[in-house]
Amino acid sequence: MPNFERFRLRTFMEQLVEVGDCLVVDQNVDLVDVAEYLERNSTAVWFKSVGPEKAELAGNVCASRGRLALAFGVTPEQLPLRLRQASAGLIGPIEVDQTVAPVQQVVRVGAEADFLSLPVHLQHELDGAPYISASIDFARDPTTGGTNIGVRRIMLRGAQEAGIDLIAPSDLRSIFQKNTARGLRTEVAYVVGAHPADLIAGTSSTRCDDEFELMGSLRGEAVPIVKCRTIDVMVPADAEYVLEGYLDPAGYTEPEGPYGEFLGYYGEVKTNPIFILTAITHRHDALFQTATIGGRFMVRTDTAQLVAAKTEATLWGALEHAVREPKAVCCTPSCGGMFNVRVSLRQRYPGEARNAIAAIFGSVADVKHVFVVDDDIDVFDDGQIDWALATRFQADRDLIVASGFRAVPVDPSLAGSRTGAKAGFDCTRPIGGPRPFPQGVPEPPVMPERRFNSVAEALAEGPASFLELMSAAGTRDGREVLRALQPLYARGVLARAPDGRYKLQTAASGAVKTK
């Protein structure tokens, strides 16, 4: 029998509490106040009682790189590698009987299935309605027969109807359009309350016939799945909630929005399909989930962190083909998780930085700006990136600008255009230039092993740095070396090499004594 507790949301929330990365709110909270709690707290938040039903609700679950790393049992630095490895070893699911599936411990069908019984809250002041924002959609792909998985928001419009954002290109949109052209409804199940690994699977662009295989790889074991009660769709048997139903074949008929989008601005009202609810199933002790999307603190939103993780994993494959030694990739969550990308590499040949920029331009349509640095720069450190841009970049030489690329429509800088520009910043040190580029980054001194018995003995052997002279003098006080150098200056026998090291020369001839 599969372990139905290992990858459930409640178990992960308990882990966050244990490591001190979750605020537990015991008092009853009105639904309108949920968003304020989430915005003002940098940790995950576990509401033990929201609304008149006193339901349990989790938020900010994936809103930090540290939380995502904890979900996969790795450090934040190891997270991109862990996600890249997932697509290499797919693990098929295991079907279980409905009688043992925890997510079907409670089954409500027909009129008993009511969106308005769920703790769904208004997230932003100008939103068109309360939204279910942490849902993973599952639909059968008629072409492959496998399950397609995605992540989409749901705008409630009543007890059994909701608007679904299906404007952007996606597999579910393609499935819906094919079914609609044939007059068929598109059956979809939405999981609400999921482990971060499952949400990552929903955002992934990895192609496979059955995306439960990718979810299994991300978990590191087979996903237990169960057939829905009212539609022919499989879902994770260990989820918290499942909302079953179908997309109305009438097509794009529902005014959906406005909504606080993932770029930190409101999106416009769109026309989208209607989702008809046919059943709600859930655990006895089900934990509902909400996700942070927009707002002033983009770096602390679930969406930005999830999109950033997905973007980094996707770009790595392109970089491995374009350059010999990519070292790290960072897509900053503060840009929404996709627009600004940083890459560090060990550049072996002139032009590799530009190859990296070109590879990223062509691999992920949503990326706008690419910053390429040497491998001595930490791409996750804003200060180091700023330093590289300030000291290793010349705009007339190192800036690459191109236009006419496909763009994300919600980008307000497009001013309504369907295409946009991309820019690459080559912030690497030149290779083989006419002037040597300063090598090395200043670091605190570390006393080397002592090789000589005095300053004079060290200088007699050849040029030496001031720190090497300190070692020769057997002192950790640089002033003693200055006392030893003072008479050498007076006699005119002390000189400096071009790299700043001290050396001896004869006063009469000026000949340098080196070895």
C-alpha positions, 0 to 999 in steps of 0.5 A, a space after each residue: 500500500 502506498 504511503 498516502 501521508 508522505 507527500 500530502 500538504 498537511 505533512 509538509 506544513 508540519 515540517 515547516 512548523 518544525 523548522 520555524 518557517 510557518 506562522 500558525 494562526 489559531 484564532 478565527 480569521 475572516 476570509 477578507 483578512 487572509 490576504 493581509 496576513 499572507 502579504 505581511 508575513 515572509 513565512 508560510 501561514 497556517 490558518 487553523 480557523 477561517 470563515 464561519 465554517 472554521 476551515 483550515 487554510 494554508 498559504 505562502 507554502 511555496 513562497 521562498 526558495 528555502 521552502 521549495 528546497 526543503 520539499 525536495 530535501 536539498 539545499 537552495 543551491 542544489 534545487 536547480 540540479 534536483 529539478 533538472 534531474 527529474 526529467 531524466 528518470 520518469 516514474 509511472 503512477 500506481 492506480 489505487 481503488 477508490 475505497 482506499 484513496 484518502 482524497 475520496 474519504 468525503 464525496 459530495 456530488 451534484 447539488 451537494 458539490 458547492 464552491 461556496 462551501 470552500 474557504 475561497 477569499 478575495 485576494 486583491 481589492 480590485 479582483 473580480 471575485 474570490 479566486 482559487 489560486 493554488 489549483 492543479 488541473 488534470 485532464 486526459 489528453 485525447 492524443 496520447 491517452 495520458 494525463 496532462 497537468 497544469 496550474 491555473 486560477 479559478 474565478 468563482 461565479 456561483 455554487 457550481 460555476 467558475 471562470 477558468 483562465 485559458 488564454 495563454 498557450 498551453 496543453 489544456 487550451 489545445 485539448 479544450 479547443 480540439 474538443 470544442 471543435 467536435 462539440 465535446 466537453 473537456 473533463 477536468 479535475 482540480 486538486 487544491 492542497 498539494 505538496 510543492 513537488 506536485 505544483 512544480 510538476 504542474 508548472 513544468 514544460 517537460 514533455 511526456 505522454 503521461 505527466 504523472 511520470 514527471 510528478 513521480 520523478 519529482 517526488 522520487 517515487 510513484 504517485 498513487 492515483 485514483 479515478 474521479 467519481 464523476 469524470 474519466 480523469 485520474 488524480 493523486 489519491 493523496 491530495 487534500 481536495 479534488 474539484 471535478 467537472 468539465 469546461 463548457 463546450 460553448 467556448 470563451 463566454 465568461 468575463 474573467 478578471 480583473 486579477 492581481 497578476 504575477 508581474 505585480 499589476 492587475 490584468 484586464 478582464 478577459 473572455 474565458 471558458 466556464 467550468 461546471 462543477 460536478 463533484 467535490 471530494 476531500 480528506 476527512 481532515 482536508 487542508 485547503 490551500 491558497 497561493 500568493 500571486 501579485 502584490 508589492 513583495 514579488 519575491 515572497 509570492 508562491 507564483 514567482 518562486 515556482 516560475 523561477 524554479 521552472 525557468 532555471 531548470 528549463 534553461 539549463 538544458 539549452 545552456 549545456 548545448 550552447 556553452 561548455 561549462 555553465 555553472 549556475 542559473 538564477 531567474 530572480 523571483 522579483 521579476 515574476 520568475 521569468 523575465 530577468 535571467 542570470 548565468 555564470 559560466 567558465 568561459 573557455 573561448 571568446 564569444 561563449 557568453 554571447 552563445 549563452 545569451 542567444 541560447 536563452 533567447 531562443 529557448 524560453 519565450 518569456 525571458 527578456 533580459 539575460 546577464 552573463 557573468 564569470 564563474 567567480 560571481 554568485 548569480 544569487 547575490 544581487 550585490 555581486 551581479 551589480 558589481 559585475 555589471 559596473 566593472 565588466 560591462 561596456 554598453 557599446 561593446 557588451 550589450 546585445 539587443 534584438 526585437 520582434 520576439 514573442 512576448 507575454 501579453 500581461 507585460 505592461 511595457 509592451 503597450 499593447 504590442 504582441 512582440 517585444 525586445 530582448 537584451 543580453 548583457 555580457 558582464 564577463 572578463 574579456 579573453 585575449 584582449 590587448 590589456 590584461 584584465 585585473 585578475 582575482 577578487 580582493 580577499 582578507 589575508 590568510 597567513 601563508 606557511 613560513 618559508 624564510 627566517 627574515 625579511 632580508 632572506 625572503 627578498 634575497 630569494 626573489 620578489 615577495 608580497 607584503 603578506 609573504 614578508 610578514 610570514 618570513 618575519 614570523 609576525 602577524 603585525 605588518 608594522 614590523 615588516 615596515 620597520 625592516 623595509 625602512 633601512 632598505 628604502 634608505 639605502 636605495 636597494 628596495 624596488 617594486 615589481 609591476 605586480 606590486 611585489 617587493 624586490 631588491 636591486 643594487 643602488 649603483 647599477 639599478 639592476 634588479 635582483 630576482 630569481 
